[in-house]
Amino acid sequence: MLICCVGDAVLDVIVRLDAPLAPGDDTRARTTLRPGGQAANVAAWAAEVGAEPRLVARVGSDAAGALVREELAARRVTALGPGTSRTGVVVSLVAPDGARTMASDRADDLESIEPGWLAGADVVHVSGYALTDVSAAIRAPRVSLDLSAVSLLDDAFRERARRLRPDLVFATEQEHAAFGELDTTWVVKRGALGIEVDGRAYPAPPANVVDTTGAGDALAAGFLVGGPEVGLAAAARCVASVGSMP
């Protein structure tokens, strides 16, 4: 199965806090640099669960971009897309309980998609961060969309999502409620409670939560390859280690 992931590839700066942040003061932490970005994460996990991944994203020619490209290649991810000078950076603050808060500098958006980048794809998975007007031209046997963040869900985003006509949409409970109606199959992410697929509940397997960054992306990759159980197993593996990729 060839899964083509359209969206973002960034450098993740993961800051694991030993205690809650103390405003105006110092908090001890452990910091790690890893490749990330929603589409890149899904591509890496797709390779891990047995699919052939392809990533369409803008990766810069800077030092951050070189690190991201090297790490993606090590994970068997083929990266395509237009060049740019600057790679996006996302700072993920991970609390002692594993919950995370992100500050995102996503650099340049995709402005066009060449048909050859998607050629032969069995599934095209689109990150909400990359749902631009050109996404309406995406066609594949199966198209999926991740809503990504409640802050993205304005009327223009909803209209682009409807033009994309996704067969499958991944969303948190808050994103699902904020989006409204869409004729699709909804995969609603409920954290430790698991997921709901068009109203049917699937519980999450037990997991030792270390870092929740990328769990939804692992879920999406596993779901696209093997269904709910494979997706939930991938998410459980993701949260048990630091970083958003296997």
SULBELVEN-V212222 format. One line per field, one symbol per residue. burial: b if it has 24 or more other C-alpha atoms within 12 Angstrom, else e. A space follows every 50 residues. Layout:
burial: ???
This chain:
burial: ebbbbbbbbbbbbbbbbeeeeeeeeeeeeeeebbbbbbbbbbbbbbbbbb bbbbbbbbbbeeebbebbbebbeebbbbbbbbeeebbbbbbbbbbeebbb bbebebbbbbebbeeebbeebbbbbbbbbbbbbebbebbbebbbbbbbbe eebeeebbebbbbbbbbbbbbbbebbeebeebebbbbbbbbbebbbbeee ebbbbebebbbbbbbbbbbbbbbbbeebbbbbbbbbbbbbbbbbbb
